[in-house]
Amino acid sequence: MAEPFPVCHLNGDLVALRDARISPLDRSFLFADGVYEVVPVYGGRPFRFTEHVGRLATSCRAIRLRDPHSAEGWRALCRGLLHANALDAADAHAGKAGGDAYLYIQVSRGAEYGRNHAPLPDIPPTVFAFAAPWPTRSPDIRERGLACITAADLRWGRCDIKSVALLANILARDEAAQRGAAETILLRDGRLTEASASSVHVVIDGTVHTPPPSPELLPGTTHGVLDEVLAALRIPRLARAVNEPELRNADEIWLAAATREIDAVTSLDGEPVGGGSPGPLWQRVAAEFRAYRERLQGTPW
């Protein structure tokens, strides 16, 4: 993984990332008491920015944490961070760095002098953001797809909150890595929920089936793009519970995430998915997703 860009935002200041410091009493460190967002940046332009900061605001409300910025405040913060790292659209047009990256934004409840579970303190939140290069991926992923495994979903009951409490997700992803797979697809009580860091979409007889919104899964912003792409291509989609046999016998399985976009799963627990290569619906959807990205280049965000 490439190193992050050198300048970060911390509590209103732009500072060198290597020099950034927070208190060891920060509640995100002691309790994982915080939320976060990841925003793709294509050609210096944040992608689906309004949807991402809207989800960040929803996560803040869900944990009774005061959102430190309005949408316009977040826009100004991110614009300043991109410019400080020569990543914004103006830099791209001027022949400077520009290019593709992602922004990581985290808001914690802040640091109080002590360690108290409750009541939740009314203290200044800690606001941290940095930028990193777009993840480099093997070109054969589009040709061969991804191998995935399945595991029991052992996460907490409010997966709809984009919380920094990600230990269960990390362990699920590590299990995939230990078994030579790219991702772990999670099952709860015989039903598909999502993957450790992706939403999961299952193609059965030409229709895309996706688990419906619930506290068991995160409302994905890339999921929203996928809905628009499917509508443009007139591919039907159903939001409904998907059981384990349907997952294992699907014609195609897709993963969607901010830094993944849409990937085809071609192997599940060592067994081929469909014909064992990226399927025809995925080919159409992935091409339209890329075209949608390109149409947005140079437009306001």
C-alpha positions as CSV (number, residue, x, y, z in Angstrom):
1,M,0.0,0.0,0.0
2,A,1.3,3.4,-1.0
3,E,2.2,5.9,1.7
4,P,-0.3,8.7,2.5
5,F,0.3,12.2,1.2
6,P,2.3,14.3,3.6
7,V,-0.2,16.9,4.8
8,C,-3.2,16.1,7.0
9,H,-5.9,18.1,8.7
10,L,-6.1,18.0,12.5
11,N,-8.5,20.1,14.5
12,G,-8.6,23.0,12.1
13,D,-4.9,23.0,11.2
14,L,-3.0,21.6,8.2
15,V,0.1,19.8,9.6
16,A,2.6,17.3,8.5
17,L,1.0,13.8,8.9
18,R,4.2,12.4,10.5
19,D,4.0,15.2,13.2
20,A,0.3,15.0,13.9
21,R,-0.5,14.1,17.5
22,I,-3.7,13.5,19.6
23,S,-4.1,12.8,23.3
24,P,-3.8,9.2,24.5
25,L,-7.0,10.0,26.4
26,D,-8.9,10.6,23.1
27,R,-12.1,8.5,23.3
28,S,-11.5,7.1,19.9
29,F,-8.3,5.5,21.3
30,L,-9.8,4.4,24.6
31,F,-13.3,3.4,23.5
32,A,-13.5,3.5,19.6
33,D,-15.9,6.3,20.3
34,G,-15.9,7.9,16.9
35,V,-17.1,7.6,13.2
36,Y,-15.4,8.0,9.9
37,E,-15.8,8.3,6.1
38,V,-13.8,7.5,3.0
39,V,-14.3,9.6,0.0
40,P,-12.9,8.7,-3.5
41,V,-11.2,11.4,-5.4
42,Y,-10.9,11.1,-9.2
43,G,-8.9,13.7,-11.1
44,G,-8.9,16.0,-8.1
45,R,-12.7,15.8,-7.8
46,P,-14.3,14.1,-4.7
47,F,-16.8,11.5,-5.9
48,R,-20.3,11.6,-4.4
49,F,-19.1,14.1,-1.8
50,T,-22.6,15.2,-0.7
51,E,-23.6,11.5,0.0
52,H,-20.5,10.8,1.9
53,V,-20.7,13.8,4.2
54,G,-24.4,13.1,4.6
55,R,-23.6,9.6,5.8
56,L,-21.0,11.0,8.2
57,A,-23.6,13.3,9.7
58,T,-26.0,10.4,10.1
59,S,-23.3,8.4,11.9
60,C,-22.6,11.3,14.2
61,R,-26.3,11.6,15.1
62,A,-26.5,7.9,15.6
63,I,-23.9,8.0,18.4
64,R,-25.1,11.3,19.8
65,L,-21.9,13.1,18.7
66,R,-22.1,16.7,17.5
67,D,-21.2,17.0,13.9
68,P,-18.4,19.7,14.0
69,H,-19.1,21.0,10.4
70,S,-21.9,21.7,8.0
71,A,-21.7,20.2,4.6
72,E,-20.1,23.4,3.3
73,G,-17.6,23.3,6.2
74,W,-16.6,19.7,5.3
75,R,-16.3,20.8,1.7
76,A,-13.9,23.7,2.6
77,L,-11.9,21.3,4.8
78,C,-11.5,18.8,2.1
79,R,-10.7,21.4,-0.5
80,G,-8.0,22.8,1.6
81,L,-6.5,19.3,2.3
82,L,-6.5,18.4,-1.4
83,H,-4.9,21.7,-2.3
84,A,-2.2,21.3,0.4
85,N,-1.2,18.0,-1.2
86,A,-1.4,19.3,-4.8
87,L,-4.4,17.0,-5.4
88,D,-7.2,19.2,-6.4
89,A,-8.6,19.7,-9.9
90,A,-6.7,23.0,-10.4
91,D,-3.4,21.2,-9.7
92,A,-4.4,18.4,-12.1
93,H,-5.1,21.0,-14.8
94,A,-1.9,22.8,-14.1
95,G,0.1,19.6,-14.7
96,K,0.9,19.1,-11.0
97,A,0.1,16.0,-9.0
98,G,-3.7,16.0,-9.2
99,G,-4.9,12.5,-10.0
100,D,-6.8,9.8,-8.1
101,A,-6.7,9.5,-4.4
102,Y,-9.0,9.0,-1.4
103,L,-9.8,11.1,1.6
104,Y,-10.2,9.6,5.1
105,I,-12.2,11.6,7.6
106,Q,-12.6,10.7,11.3
107,V,-14.5,12.4,14.0
108,S,-14.1,11.3,17.6
109,R,-15.9,12.5,20.7
110,G,-12.6,14.1,21.8
111,A,-10.3,13.8,24.8
112,E,-11.4,14.4,28.4
113,Y,-9.0,14.2,31.3
114,G,-9.8,10.7,32.5
115,R,-11.6,7.6,31.3
116,N,-15.4,7.7,31.9
117,H,-17.9,5.5,30.2
118,A,-20.9,7.8,30.8
119,P,-22.4,10.2,30.7
120,L,-21.1,11.1,27.3
121,P,-19.0,14.3,27.8
122,D,-19.7,17.6,26.0
123,I,-16.1,18.3,24.9
124,P,-14.6,19.5,21.6
125,P,-14.5,16.6,19.1
126,T,-11.3,15.5,17.5
127,V,-11.4,16.1,13.7
128,F,-8.7,14.3,11.6
129,A,-8.4,13.8,7.8
130,F,-5.7,12.7,5.5
131,A,-5.3,11.9,1.8
132,A,-3.7,8.8,0.2
133,P,-3.1,7.6,-3.3
134,W,-5.8,5.5,-4.9
135,P,-5.1,1.8,-4.1
136,T,-3.0,0.1,-6.8
137,R,-4.7,-3.1,-7.9
138,S,-3.6,-5.9,-10.1
139,P,-4.9,-5.5,-13.7
140,D,-6.0,-9.1,-13.9
141,I,-8.7,-8.5,-11.3
142,R,-11.0,-7.4,-14.1
143,E,-10.1,-10.5,-16.1
144,R,-10.1,-13.1,-13.4
145,G,-12.2,-11.6,-10.6
146,L,-11.8,-12.2,-6.9
147,A,-11.6,-15.2,-4.6
148,C,-13.7,-14.9,-1.4
149,I,-14.5,-16.9,1.6
150,T,-17.5,-16.9,3.9
151,A,-17.7,-16.6,7.7
152,A,-20.2,-16.0,10.4
153,D,-21.0,-12.3,10.9
154,L,-19.9,-11.7,14.5
155,R,-20.0,-7.9,14.4
156,W,-22.1,-5.7,16.7
157,G,-25.8,-4.9,16.2
158,R,-25.4,-1.4,14.6
159,C,-23.4,-2.0,11.5
160,D,-25.4,0.8,9.8
161,I,-23.2,3.2,11.8
162,K,-19.8,3.8,10.1
163,S,-18.0,3.4,13.4
164,V,-14.2,3.2,14.0
165,A,-14.9,0.0,16.0
166,L,-13.7,-2.3,13.2
167,L,-12.0,-5.1,15.0
168,A,-14.5,-7.8,13.9
169,N,-14.1,-6.5,10.3
170,I,-10.3,-6.6,10.5
171,L,-10.3,-10.2,11.8
172,A,-12.7,-11.2,9.0
173,R,-10.5,-9.6,6.4
174,D,-7.4,-11.1,8.0
175,E,-9.0,-14.6,7.8
176,A,-9.5,-14.1,4.1
177,A,-5.8,-13.0,3.7
178,Q,-4.6,-16.1,5.7
179,R,-6.6,-18.3,3.3
180,G,-5.4,-16.6,0.1
181,A,-8.6,-14.8,-0.6
182,A,-9.5,-11.1,-1.2
183,E,-12.5,-10.7,1.0
184,T,-14.7,-12.4,3.6
185,I,-18.5,-12.5,2.8
186,L,-20.5,-12.6,6.0
187,L,-23.5,-14.7,6.9
188,R,-25.9,-14.2,9.9
189,D,-28.5,-16.8,10.7
190,G,-28.2,-18.2,7.3
191,R,-28.6,-14.9,5.5
192,L,-26.2,-12.7,3.6
193,T,-25.3,-9.4,5.3
194,E,-22.3,-7.9,3.6
195,A,-18.5,-8.4,3.4
196,S,-15.9,-7.2,5.8
197,A,-15.5,-3.9,3.9
198,S,-17.9,-4.1,1.0
199,S,-21.5,-4.5,0.2
200,V,-22.5,-7.7,-1.6
201,H,-24.8,-8.0,-4.6
202,V,-26.0,-11.4,-6.0
203,V,-27.2,-12.0,-9.6
204,I,-29.9,-14.6,-10.0
205,D,-31.6,-15.1,-13.4
206,G,-30.7,-11.6,-14.6
207,T,-31.9,-9.8,-11.5
208,V,-29.5,-8.2,-9.0
209,H,-30.5,-9.1,-5.4
210,T,-29.2,-7.0,-2.5
211,P,-30.0,-7.4,1.3
212,P,-32.4,-4.6,2.3
213,P,-31.4,-1.7,4.6
214,S,-31.2,-2.7,8.2
215,P,-29.0,-2.2,11.3
216,E,-27.1,-5.3,10.2
217,L,-25.4,-3.5,7.2
218,L,-23.9,-0.2,6.2
219,P,-25.9,2.0,3.8
220,G,-23.2,2.1,1.1
221,T,-22.6,5.2,-1.1
222,T,-21.2,3.0,-3.9
223,H,-24.4,1.0,-3.5
224,G,-26.3,4.2,-4.4
225,V,-24.2,4.6,-7.5
226,L,-24.8,1.0,-8.4
227,D,-28.6,1.6,-8.2
228,E,-28.3,4.5,-10.7
229,V,-26.1,2.4,-13.0
230,L,-28.6,-0.5,-13.0
231,A,-31.5,1.8,-13.7
232,A,-29.6,3.3,-16.6
233,L,-28.9,-0.2,-18.0
234,R,-32.5,-1.3,-17.3
235,I,-31.2,-4.2,-15.2
236,P,-33.7,-5.1,-12.5
237,R,-32.8,-5.0,-8.8
238,L,-34.6,-6.4,-5.8
239,A,-33.9,-5.4,-2.1
240,R,-34.6,-8.6,-0.2
241,A,-33.1,-11.1,2.1
242,V,-30.6,-13.5,0.3
243,N,-30.1,-16.9,1.9
244,E,-26.9,-18.9,1.9
245,P,-28.0,-21.4,-0.7
246,E,-28.9,-18.5,-3.1
247,L,-25.5,-16.9,-2.5
248,R,-23.7,-20.2,-3.2
249,N,-25.7,-20.9,-6.3
250,A,-25.7,-17.4,-7.7
251,D,-24.9,-16.7,-11.4
252,E,-22.7,-13.7,-10.4
253,I,-21.6,-12.1,-7.1
254,W,-20.3,-8.5,-6.9
255,L,-18.6,-6.5,-4.2
256,A,-19.0,-2.7,-4.1
257,A,-17.1,-0.2,-1.9
258,A,-15.7,3.3,-2.1
259,T,-12.1,2.2,-2.8
260,R,-13.1,-1.0,-4.7
261,E,-15.8,0.4,-7.0
262,I,-17.5,-2.8,-8.3
263,D,-15.6,-6.2,-8.4
264,A,-16.7,-9.6,-9.6
265,V,-16.4,-12.5,-7.2
266,T,-15.5,-15.6,-9.2
267,S,-14.6,-18.1,-6.4
268,L,-16.4,-18.6,-3.1
269,D,-14.9,-21.0,-0.5
270,G,-12.9,-22.6,-3.4
271,E,-15.9,-23.2,-5.6
272,P,-16.5,-21.3,-8.8
273,V,-19.2,-18.6,-9.0
274,G,-21.2,-19.1,-12.2
275,G,-18.8,-19.9,-14.9
276,G,-15.8,-19.0,-12.8
277,S,-15.0,-15.7,-14.6
278,P,-16.5,-12.2,-14.4
279,G,-20.1,-12.5,-15.7
280,P,-21.8,-10.6,-18.5
281,L,-23.9,-8.4,-16.3
282,W,-20.8,-7.3,-14.3
283,Q,-19.1,-6.5,-17.6
284,R,-21.9,-4.1,-18.5
285,V,-22.2,-2.6,-15.0
286,A,-18.4,-2.0,-14.6
287,A,-18.2,-0.3,-17.9
288,E,-21.1,2.0,-17.2
289,F,-19.7,2.8,-13.7
290,R,-16.4,3.9,-15.3
291,A,-18.3,5.9,-17.9
292,Y,-20.3,7.6,-15.1
293,R,-17.1,8.6,-13.4
294,E,-15.7,10.1,-16.5
295,R,-18.9,12.1,-17.2
296,L,-18.4,13.8,-13.8
297,Q,-14.9,15.0,-14.5
298,G,-14.6,18.8,-14.3
299,T,-18.1,19.3,-12.9
300,P,-18.8,21.1,-9.6
301,W,-18.8,19.0,-6.4
